[in-house]
């Protein structure tokens, strides 16, 4: 089954047997009747499992060519579950350019529990081996990274991780399984903030993990149930609905992202544009190999290079909305230094390029002429 068909039918079990509904129903229930103790139809209590959630998890596994999908109440709850696989004294190697919420969870929560983190540049994967010790247990990467759009060679990182018996987890939120499938490249865990492109309509908060290994899946299902950060059936229904149009939305996101990146690169008031589709973008060749297209996320800096110039620009936008998040049908503009990445210390942000004049765009699926005119008038 090809991807466009899997987005609609993948992992699903045909029509619902009760009334032949085409979409899985929203099973808005906390508990399930049992004929005798332990005799039930596969579900006992909705923290442990719910038919609507199960339908979504099968769909997620299908999209990533994985065997098991596990859903959580947010992307950070999904990351939290992965970190609960570790114990005090363990080390994690992560990219130095990643979502501010991930950085905050790593450094403000799990560091206090004795987990140690090394943040390094991973555009050149060969240097990663220098940071591996006998305490290293997990490698955590994003690609493309948030917000600098750096590209990391998943296959090369996977070879190193397997060599040293390390878990490799890939945050695939920016690319989505439509553009990139990390399990196929050797990753052990794929994470999504399903809030973003998978849901696609800015109306649900959710996270997910997809894995192939049965034992790893069992451990993560146990953490999901024991910790209880599970999504409700209404949210699962919304993400499952969003997935059914993921392929057509991503096509337009990519087309519009390309046009916006090209426009910004030629504009005299723009200093630098970060988008992996440019041939001079670092690791452009890797992006071309491991992605189907270059996505709808674009970051850029103003020529003036000041906080004031960035604030003025995003405040003048009319079609783009100044807001947190990304991946919805509507175009959003964000200021990473004061919004998504404010939890990262200024000196650390600026080392990787998250300067005060950086603006991040989530390019939606509106008419491209309207989006370009909006940026033009704001600039």
SULBEL-V984715 format. One record per helix or strand of 2 or more residues. SS is the DSSP state (H for helix, E for strand). FROM is the first residue (numbers start at 1). TO is the last residue. If there is no record, write none. Layout:
ss,from,to
SS,FROM,TO
SS,FROM,TO
This chain:
ss,from,to
H,3,9
H,51,63
E,68,72
H,75,83
E,91,95
H,100,113
E,116,120
H,125,131
E,136,142
H,154,163
E,167,171
H,176,179
H,182,185
E,189,193
E,207,211
H,214,227
H,233,243
H,246,265
E,270,274
H,284,290
E,297,302
H,307,316
E,321,322
E,332,334
H,346,351
E,358,362
H,368,378
